[in-house]
Amino acid sequence: MRKLFGTDGIRGKANVYPMTGEVAMALGRAVTQYFFKSQNRTNNRKAPLIVIGKDTRLSCYMLEQAFASGVCSQGGRAILTGPLTTPGVAFVAQSMRADAGIMISASHNPYFDNGIKIFDGNGFKLPDEVELELERLILNPELLEVKLHEDLGRAKRLDQVMGRYIVRAKQAFSLRSSLEGLRIVLDCANGAGYKVAPLIFEELGAEVINIGVNPNGTNINKGCGALYPEQCARAVVDYRADFGICLDGDGDRLIVVDEKGKIIDGDQLLGTLAKYLDHMNQLGASKTVIGTVMSNAGLENYLTRNGMNFHRTQVGDRYIIKKMLSSDAVFGGEPSGHLIFKNHSTTGDGILAALKVIECSLFFQKSIGELASEVDLYPQILNNVKVKEKVPFENLPNLTKVVKESESKLKGKGRILLRYSGTEDLARIMVEGENDTEIKRISIDLEEALLSDI
């Protein structure tokens, strides 16, 4: 089992193990050596090239410098991009033919947390076996070669790489569509997209009302962005906007608000976009959409009724990408707002997804709210329970008993899913069924049983 890596890189409280400068430096060394020795390298460069981006958290300064120090001590070249979204870092790493791309961010978490995500030179997140190898190098530093004299590396800041990503994002927007005449409320969560996102929508012709574009190191995700879309929803109504777009702290996920101020469910958005891609003959030969075990059964029913297929993976956008790469699927996502268009990006991209949502609405000449309402979802409750220890669920007798009783109540017309967060000390309890009152009662029973066991 991985000791440092979770479902999306390494994450934790900043300056507390494992999110310390020491671990960041050790990881910088490990990444540099691993990718330099990798048989998959596509260049003959003597010094490994590592692109390092970050969001706007105060602790990013500490971790950025520490990671870069590790790269240099292992003979690599570090390129520091400054604040840039996670998909931006993935693209820049690919564009510069780097050996790896690093994103320092804790995504939607509060400012006092931080994390490190790693992409290979093709812009894809790492498989579990590579993360295990990096852990081995971190925990056994004697396995790392010692670089001396002229073999030491160097670092430099390259802020203008943001322009590369802007061009890439705009190219993904159909030439048949235009943002001219549209008014958009854009909430950047005081995060990594605060500079780049407004520029993209403005350059494409939209009138943009910006929220969450004044980061101070401690206000990322604070009452704004994808985690708190209510502020954006109010602004959409107040300004009579056509769309509300909410990004999270690192810009890899999206929450959409329609022109009436209604927050659109992530699974409804996934179904709507799948329908659009299918109409455009852009869904691939198998017409398969990739979701996760958290995806609503109503989404699967909607796709099936419309002649599309649906496949579930475990939670995490990297597992969705992994399935895409092993099949001809080109689109997938999570209800949390990670939407992945494989033909345009190697990871979830909130800005790109927002452009596709607008493109879809313009194509059908309907509001995104109208389109989303076609996807009938089952009642579903997701309850997050704070835990001190992630005890295997099968070792919790009261919980096991209540799960069995609850599944009998659902009579095969619903689901119960228990999982621990890979990035926070939370147990996630998901209950889905036909009866809203019943699943609420079951959710309460499961939480009480869990708390009585731990």
MIPA-775701 format. One record per residue (C-alpha): residue number from 1; x, y, z. Coordinates in Angstrom, 3 decimals. Example, Ala and Ser with C-alpha at 12.3 -4.5 7.8 and 13.67 -1.06 7.14 Angstrom:
2
SITE   num          X          Y          Z
SITE     1     12.300     -4.500      7.800
SITE     2     13.670     -1.060      7.140
***
This chain:
454
SITE   num          X          Y          Z
SITE     1      0.000      0.000      0.000
SITE     2      1.067      3.573     -0.702
SITE     3      2.106      5.450      2.438
SITE     4      2.386      8.982      1.087
SITE     5      0.216      9.145     -2.027
SITE     6     -3.579      9.277     -1.911
SITE     7     -6.146      9.400     -4.716
SITE     8     -4.661     12.635     -6.068
SITE     9     -0.995     12.927     -5.174
SITE    10      0.295     13.717     -1.698
SITE    11     -1.852     15.979      0.448
SITE    12     -2.059     17.165      4.052
SITE    13     -1.687     20.088      6.411
SITE    14      1.110     22.395      5.251
SITE    15      4.339     22.136      7.279
SITE    16      3.109     18.941      8.954
SITE    17      4.350     15.546      7.706
SITE    18      4.072     14.608      4.897
SITE    19      3.529     18.135      3.524
SITE    20      6.859     19.479      4.773
SITE    21      9.743     21.126      2.979
SITE    22     11.864     18.067      3.730
SITE    23      9.440     15.685      2.022
SITE    24      8.988     18.092     -0.907
SITE    25     12.743     18.224     -1.426
SITE    26     13.032     14.426     -1.177
SITE    27     10.192     14.064     -3.675
SITE    28     11.921     16.521     -6.003
SITE    29     15.025     14.352     -5.924
SITE    30     13.034     11.142     -6.419
SITE    31     11.009     12.516     -9.339
SITE    32     14.133     13.818    -11.064
SITE    33     16.013     10.540    -10.775
SITE    34     13.014      8.381    -11.689
SITE    35     12.096     10.273    -14.835
SITE    36     15.715     10.650    -15.935
SITE    37     16.130      6.877    -15.768
SITE    38     12.673      6.108    -17.182
SITE    39     12.650      4.015    -20.336
SITE    40      9.734      6.109    -21.572
SITE    41     11.768      9.300    -21.985
SITE    42     11.129     10.909    -25.357
SITE    43     14.198     13.142    -25.374
SITE    44     17.963     12.757    -25.067
SITE    45     18.389     15.746    -22.761
SITE    46     21.280     15.354    -20.315
SITE    47     19.552     17.209    -17.474
SITE    48     15.927     16.237    -16.690
SITE    49     13.467     19.113    -17.158
SITE    50     10.768     19.473    -14.483
SITE    51      7.964     22.052    -14.763
SITE    52      6.677     23.256    -11.373
SITE    53      3.385     25.143    -11.036
SITE    54      1.366     26.146     -7.986
SITE    55     -1.864     27.691     -6.764
SITE    56     -2.135     30.741     -4.509
SITE    57     -1.676     29.228     -1.027
SITE    58      0.824     30.868      1.297
SITE    59      2.614     27.548      1.799
SITE    60      3.250     27.192     -1.941
SITE    61      6.320     29.405     -1.630
SITE    62      7.866     26.989      0.866
SITE    63      7.036     23.833     -1.070
SITE    64      7.879     25.271     -4.492
SITE    65     11.376     26.225     -3.391
SITE    66     11.922     22.942     -1.558
SITE    67     10.832     20.838     -4.529
SITE    68     12.966     22.893     -6.906
SITE    69     15.915     22.429     -4.544
SITE    70     15.428     18.667     -4.761
SITE    71     15.346     18.832     -8.565
SITE    72     18.573     20.852     -8.651
SITE    73     20.341     18.616     -6.140
SITE    74     19.607     15.659     -8.386
SITE    75     20.944     17.384    -11.484
SITE    76     17.646     18.509    -12.995
SITE    77     16.422     21.783    -14.465
SITE    78     13.408     23.300    -12.699
SITE    79     11.039     25.648    -14.554
SITE    80      8.836     27.633    -12.137
SITE    81      5.614     28.831    -13.766
SITE    82      4.105     30.735    -10.840
SITE    83      0.317     30.412    -10.267
SITE    84     -1.164     28.204    -12.990
SITE    85     -4.039     25.731    -13.063
SITE    86     -3.437     22.003    -12.778
SITE    87     -4.446     21.340    -16.428
SITE    88     -2.246     24.281    -17.380
SITE    89      0.763     22.634    -15.742
SITE    90     -0.018     19.306    -17.421
SITE    91     -0.216     21.004    -20.814
SITE    92      2.929     23.120    -20.341
SITE    93      4.911     20.016    -19.323
SITE    94      3.765     18.323    -22.517
SITE    95      4.322     21.441    -24.646
SITE    96      7.877     21.962    -23.368
SITE    97      8.678     18.257    -23.771
SITE    98      9.540     18.176    -20.099
SITE    99     10.193     14.965    -18.227
SITE   100      7.527     15.735    -15.619
SITE   101      5.069     18.388    -14.488
SITE   102      4.440     19.199    -10.835
SITE   103      1.400     20.988     -9.410
SITE   104      1.602     22.254     -5.838
SITE   105     -2.000     22.515     -4.675
SITE   106     -4.564     20.987     -2.345
SITE   107     -7.322     21.631     -4.893
SITE   108    -10.594     22.393     -3.070
SITE   109     -9.111     22.096      0.450
SITE   110     -8.689     25.172      2.707
SITE   111     -5.533     27.281      2.507
SITE   112     -3.764     25.603      5.441
SITE   113     -3.617     22.322      3.503
SITE   114     -1.415     21.704      0.502
SITE   115     -0.470     18.921     -1.849
SITE   116      1.708     17.823     -4.743
SITE   117      0.371     16.275     -7.965
SITE   118      2.711     14.755    -10.520
SITE   119      2.303     14.388    -14.292
SITE   120      4.553     12.561    -16.706
SITE   121      5.992     14.215    -19.804
SITE   122      2.816     13.449    -21.751
SITE   123      0.673     15.303    -19.225
SITE   124     -0.886     12.245    -17.556
SITE   125     -1.099     11.536    -13.838
SITE   126      1.060      8.694    -12.601
SITE   127     -0.138      5.103    -12.165
SITE   128     -0.041      3.523     -8.715
SITE   129      3.116      1.526     -9.431
SITE   130      5.120      4.658    -10.275
SITE   131      3.927      6.380     -7.111
SITE   132      5.063      3.334     -5.149
SITE   133      8.509      3.574     -6.736
SITE   134      8.743      7.273     -5.859
SITE   135      7.827      6.444     -2.263
SITE   136     10.575      3.828     -2.204
SITE   137     13.118      6.431     -3.289
SITE   138     11.863      8.982     -0.748
SITE   139     11.905      6.529      2.159
SITE   140     15.276      5.069      1.115
SITE   141     17.424      8.092      0.172
SITE   142     20.507      5.884     -0.148
SITE   143     19.009      4.707     -3.462
SITE   144     19.429      8.198     -4.912
SITE   145     22.614      9.030     -6.776
SITE   146     24.675     11.863     -5.315
SITE   147     25.307     14.638     -7.848
SITE   148     28.372     16.846     -7.488
SITE   149     30.250     19.662     -9.225
SITE   150     28.935     20.499    -12.686
SITE   151     26.273     17.782    -12.446
SITE   152     24.151     19.921    -10.116
SITE   153     21.080     21.475    -11.694
SITE   154     19.545     24.939    -11.893
SITE   155     16.142     26.640    -11.719
SITE   156     14.504     29.603    -13.399
SITE   157     11.110     31.278    -13.385
SITE   158      9.187     31.361    -16.669
SITE   159      5.963     33.279    -16.070
SITE   160      5.040     33.691    -19.746
SITE   161      4.115     30.006    -20.118
SITE   162      0.567     31.029    -19.160
SITE   163      0.142     32.252    -22.733
SITE   164      0.696     28.742    -24.081
SITE   165     -2.215     27.422    -22.054
SITE   166     -4.504     30.306    -23.054
SITE   167     -3.975     29.498    -26.734
SITE   168     -4.600     25.782    -26.108
SITE   169     -7.841     26.400    -24.195
SITE   170     -9.204     28.780    -26.832
SITE   171     -8.412     26.284    -29.601
SITE   172    -10.712     23.760    -27.901
SITE   173    -13.678     26.132    -28.323
SITE   174    -15.538     25.439    -31.573
SITE   175    -15.021     27.946    -34.384
SITE   176    -18.779     27.679    -34.988
SITE   177    -19.436     29.225    -31.581
SITE   178    -18.781     32.630    -30.048
SITE   179    -19.024     34.234    -26.622
SITE   180    -19.917     37.576    -28.160
SITE   181    -23.008     39.025    -26.468
SITE   182    -22.845     36.626    -23.504
SITE   183    -22.551     37.831    -19.917
SITE   184    -20.722     35.388    -17.654
SITE   185    -20.164     35.436    -13.903
SITE   186    -16.775     33.798    -13.316
SITE   187    -15.713     32.681     -9.822
SITE   188    -12.040     31.691     -9.723
SITE   189    -12.008     30.740     -5.997
SITE   190     -9.048     33.085     -5.368
SITE   191     -7.056     30.202     -6.758
SITE   192     -4.734     29.191     -9.571
SITE   193     -7.097     30.333    -12.327
SITE   194     -7.491     33.914    -11.118
SITE   195     -5.355     35.361    -13.938
SITE   196     -5.751     32.949    -16.801
SITE   197     -9.509     32.234    -16.674
SITE   198    -10.771     35.845    -17.060
SITE   199     -8.372     36.382    -19.955
SITE   200     -9.676     33.355    -21.855
SITE   201    -13.349     34.270    -21.568
SITE   202    -12.715     37.950    -22.316
SITE   203    -10.542     37.198    -25.363
SITE   204    -13.352     35.006    -26.724
SITE   205    -15.725     37.983    -26.524
SITE   206    -17.723     37.523    -23.323
SITE   207    -18.619     40.217    -20.845
SITE   208    -17.123     38.828    -17.643
SITE   209    -18.091     39.647    -14.056
SITE   210    -15.231     38.343    -11.929
SITE   211    -15.416     36.896     -8.412
SITE   212    -12.579     35.335     -6.434
SITE   213     -9.731     36.983     -8.339
SITE   214     -7.968     38.639     -5.395
SITE   215     -5.894     35.920     -3.709
SITE   216     -3.959     36.843     -0.562
SITE   217     -2.494     33.456      0.337
SITE   218     -5.199     32.529      2.826
SITE   219     -8.518     33.087      1.028
SITE   220     -8.360     30.321     -1.585
SITE   221    -11.704     28.430     -1.683
SITE   222    -12.943     30.565      1.228
SITE   223    -16.675     31.039      0.700
SITE   224    -16.248     31.021     -3.067
SITE   225    -15.537     28.856     -6.088
SITE   226    -16.784     25.361     -6.898
SITE   227    -17.152     24.472     -3.229
SITE   228    -19.377     27.471     -2.505
SITE   229    -21.236     28.328     -5.738
SITE   230    -24.038     30.209     -3.953
SITE   231    -22.240     33.549     -4.276
SITE   232    -21.915     33.034     -8.024
SITE   233    -25.573     32.002     -8.253
SITE   234    -26.670     35.248     -6.575
SITE   235    -24.448     37.279     -8.894
SITE   236    -25.924     35.556    -11.972
SITE   237    -29.403     36.689    -10.931
SITE   238    -28.266     40.185     -9.896
SITE   239    -26.381     40.820    -13.145
SITE   240    -28.862     38.920    -15.342
SITE   241    -26.021     36.799    -16.639
SITE   242    -26.297     33.915    -19.098
SITE   243    -23.973     31.557    -17.225
SITE   244    -22.209     31.206    -13.909
SITE   245    -18.832     29.432    -13.949
SITE   246    -17.201     28.281    -10.696
SITE   247    -13.689     26.849    -10.574
SITE   248    -11.958     25.244     -7.601
SITE   249     -8.585     26.207     -6.148
SITE   250     -6.471     24.520     -8.825
SITE   251     -8.895     24.946    -11.727
SITE   252     -9.399     21.286    -12.603
SITE   253    -13.099     21.091    -11.763
SITE   254    -16.224     23.011    -12.634
SITE   255    -19.618     23.883    -11.178
SITE   256    -22.109     25.577    -13.534
SITE   257    -24.980     27.928    -12.674
SITE   258    -27.777     28.522    -15.193
SITE   259    -29.325     31.884    -16.075
SITE   260    -31.923     31.518    -13.296
SITE   261    -29.276     31.037    -10.619
SITE   262    -29.785     27.269    -10.374
SITE   263    -26.689     25.204     -9.568
SITE   264    -26.432     22.327    -12.059
SITE   265    -25.726     18.839    -10.734
SITE   266    -22.412     17.382    -11.944
SITE   267    -23.972     14.150    -13.219
SITE   268    -26.622     16.093    -15.145
SITE   269    -23.855     18.135    -16.716
SITE   270    -22.000     14.952    -17.657
SITE   271    -25.092     13.513    -19.349
SITE   272    -25.847     16.748    -21.195
SITE   273    -22.320     17.054    -22.557
SITE   274    -22.292     13.387    -23.567
SITE   275    -25.472     13.973    -25.576
SITE   276    -23.846     16.961    -27.288
SITE   277    -20.686     15.040    -28.175
SITE   278    -22.804     12.190    -29.511
SITE   279    -24.741     14.599    -31.745
SITE   280    -21.432     15.945    -33.028
SITE   281    -20.095     12.406    -33.666
SITE   282    -17.302     13.109    -31.198
SITE   283    -17.988     10.402    -28.618
SITE   284    -15.923      7.634    -30.180
SITE   285    -16.971      4.440    -31.917
SITE   286    -18.109      2.704    -28.721
SITE   287    -20.150      5.717    -27.569
SITE   288    -18.902      5.049    -24.048
SITE   289    -18.886      7.586    -21.219
SITE   290    -16.617      6.957    -18.233
SITE   291    -17.842      7.743    -14.717
SITE   292    -17.047      6.496    -11.223
SITE   293    -18.748      4.444     -8.530
SITE   294    -20.131      7.762     -7.218
SITE   295    -22.030      8.501    -10.455
SITE   296    -25.811      8.549    -10.116
SITE   297    -27.788      5.597    -11.495
SITE   298    -30.085      8.107    -13.191
SITE   299    -27.152      9.230    -15.345
SITE   300    -26.527      5.659    -16.470
SITE   301    -30.221      5.233    -17.333
SITE   302    -30.227      8.492    -19.323
SITE   303    -27.166      7.509    -21.356
SITE   304    -28.545      4.037    -22.050
SITE   305    -31.889      5.452    -23.230
SITE   306    -30.016      7.710    -25.640
SITE   307    -27.949      4.905    -27.166
SITE   308    -24.757      5.471    -25.184
SITE   309    -22.788      3.174    -22.896
SITE   310    -21.533      3.838    -19.388
SITE   311    -18.550      2.430    -17.511
SITE   312    -17.644      3.068    -13.850
SITE   313    -14.156      3.280    -12.338
SITE   314    -12.987      3.890     -8.793
SITE   315    -13.036      7.487     -7.572
SITE   316    -10.367      9.790     -9.002
SITE   317    -10.004     11.438    -12.389
SITE   318     -6.739      9.606    -13.021
SITE   319     -8.650      6.308    -13.017
SITE   320    -11.087      7.745    -15.542
SITE   321     -8.155      8.755    -17.747
SITE   322     -6.596      5.319    -17.300
SITE   323     -9.778      3.675    -18.593
SITE   324     -9.935      6.127    -21.485
SITE   325     -6.381      5.280    -22.488
SITE   326     -7.172      1.553    -22.494
SITE   327    -10.325      2.036    -24.587
SITE   328    -11.651      4.319    -27.308
SITE   329    -13.655      6.415    -24.814
SITE   330    -12.967     10.139    -25.096
SITE   331    -15.226     11.678    -22.441
SITE   332    -15.893     11.125    -18.772
SITE   333    -16.066     12.751    -15.397
SITE   334    -17.153     12.815    -11.790
SITE   335    -20.190     14.398    -10.103
SITE   336    -17.772     16.632     -8.195
SITE   337    -17.098     18.551    -11.419
SITE   338    -14.043     16.884    -12.934
SITE   339    -14.864     16.698    -16.666
SITE   340    -12.329     15.176    -19.024
SITE   341    -12.274     15.665    -22.788
SITE   342     -9.483     13.342    -23.900
SITE   343     -9.205     14.909    -27.349
SITE   344     -8.355     18.261    -25.784
SITE   345     -6.757     17.596    -22.398
SITE   346     -4.954     14.936    -20.382
SITE   347     -6.735     15.739    -17.110
SITE   348     -9.814     17.474    -15.732
SITE   349     -9.982     21.117    -16.858
SITE   350    -12.630     23.461    -15.439
SITE   351    -12.040     26.257    -17.955
SITE   352    -12.117     23.966    -20.982
SITE   353    -15.214     22.198    -19.635
SITE   354    -16.957     25.557    -19.154
SITE   355    -16.300     26.436    -22.788
SITE   356    -17.785     23.094    -23.849
SITE   357    -20.865     23.714    -21.691
SITE   358    -21.445     27.040    -23.433
SITE   359    -20.778     25.435    -26.818
SITE   360    -23.378     22.766    -26.006
SITE   361    -25.987     25.339    -24.947
SITE   362    -25.465     27.377    -28.127
SITE   363    -25.694     24.258    -30.309
SITE   364    -29.058     23.121    -28.908
SITE   365    -30.253     26.724    -28.538
SITE   366    -31.427     25.957    -25.009
SITE   367    -30.219     27.097    -21.602
SITE   368    -27.960     24.690    -19.776
SITE   369    -30.655     24.416    -17.102
SITE   370    -33.203     23.188    -19.645
SITE   371    -30.757     20.663    -21.065
SITE   372    -29.690     19.372    -17.658
SITE   373    -33.298     18.855    -16.558
SITE   374    -33.583     16.077    -19.160
SITE   375    -31.272     13.922    -17.011
SITE   376    -33.508     12.534    -14.236
SITE   377    -31.393     11.558    -11.239
SITE   378    -32.191      9.222     -8.374
SITE   379    -32.341     10.827     -4.931
SITE   380    -28.814     10.593     -3.545
SITE   381    -27.199     11.684     -0.284
SITE   382    -23.464     12.031      0.241
SITE   383    -22.502     12.488      3.883
SITE   384    -18.913     13.256      4.934
SITE   385    -18.016     12.069      8.433
SITE   386    -14.833     13.238     10.168
SITE   387    -12.682     10.321     11.347
SITE   388     -9.450     10.074     13.331
SITE   389     -8.462      6.733     11.846
SITE   390     -9.392      5.035      8.580
SITE   391    -10.350      1.611      9.937
SITE   392    -11.389     -0.855      7.185
SITE   393    -15.183     -0.808      7.023
SITE   394    -15.384     -4.583      7.187
SITE   395    -13.765     -4.385     10.656
SITE   396    -16.596     -2.227     12.031
SITE   397    -19.297     -4.622     13.336
SITE   398    -22.135     -2.127     13.960
SITE   399    -21.646     -0.512     10.571
SITE   400    -21.523     -3.879      8.805
SITE   401    -24.802     -4.881     10.454
SITE   402    -26.581     -1.622      9.524
SITE   403    -25.328     -1.828      5.920
SITE   404    -26.833     -5.294      5.562
SITE   405    -30.159     -4.173      7.078
SITE   406    -30.254     -1.049      4.905
SITE   407    -29.584     -2.957      1.709
SITE   408    -32.567     -5.164      2.533
SITE   409    -34.735     -2.040      2.867
SITE   410    -33.631     -0.810     -0.564
SITE   411    -34.695     -4.141     -2.114
SITE   412    -32.210     -3.883     -4.948
SITE   413    -33.506     -0.468     -6.026
SITE   414    -30.679      1.596     -4.615
SITE   415    -27.024      1.611     -3.607
SITE   416    -24.880      2.138     -0.533
SITE   417    -21.263      3.116     -1.061
SITE   418    -18.748      3.574      1.737
SITE   419    -15.259      4.921      1.089
SITE   420    -12.575      6.933      2.764
SITE   421    -11.384     10.149      1.191
SITE   422     -7.941      9.826     -0.330
SITE   423     -7.109     13.456      0.481
SITE   424     -8.844     14.199      3.813
SITE   425     -9.651     12.445      7.115
SITE   426    -13.226     11.774      6.051
SITE   427    -15.457      8.759      5.606
SITE   428    -17.849      9.274      2.717
SITE   429    -21.277      7.653      3.024
SITE   430    -23.308      7.626     -0.187
SITE   431    -26.892      6.348     -0.268
SITE   432    -28.970      6.276     -3.429
SITE   433    -32.527      5.081     -3.950
SITE   434    -36.006      5.827     -5.227
SITE   435    -37.401      7.233     -1.964
SITE   436    -35.867     10.442     -0.625
SITE   437    -37.177      9.979      2.937
SITE   438    -35.888      6.424      3.107
SITE   439    -32.356      7.236      1.981
SITE   440    -32.143     10.113      4.470
SITE   441    -33.050      7.719      7.287
SITE   442    -30.550      5.132      6.041
SITE   443    -27.809      7.776      5.808
SITE   444    -28.408      8.805      9.433
SITE   445    -28.389      5.171     10.584
SITE   446    -25.102      4.514      8.784
SITE   447    -23.422      7.598     10.261
SITE   448    -24.539      6.669     13.783
SITE   449    -23.267      3.109     13.335
SITE   450    -19.928      4.374     11.997
SITE   451    -19.432      6.768     14.910
SITE   452    -20.323      4.062     17.429
SITE   453    -17.577      1.835     16.006
SITE   454    -14.696      4.302     15.917
***
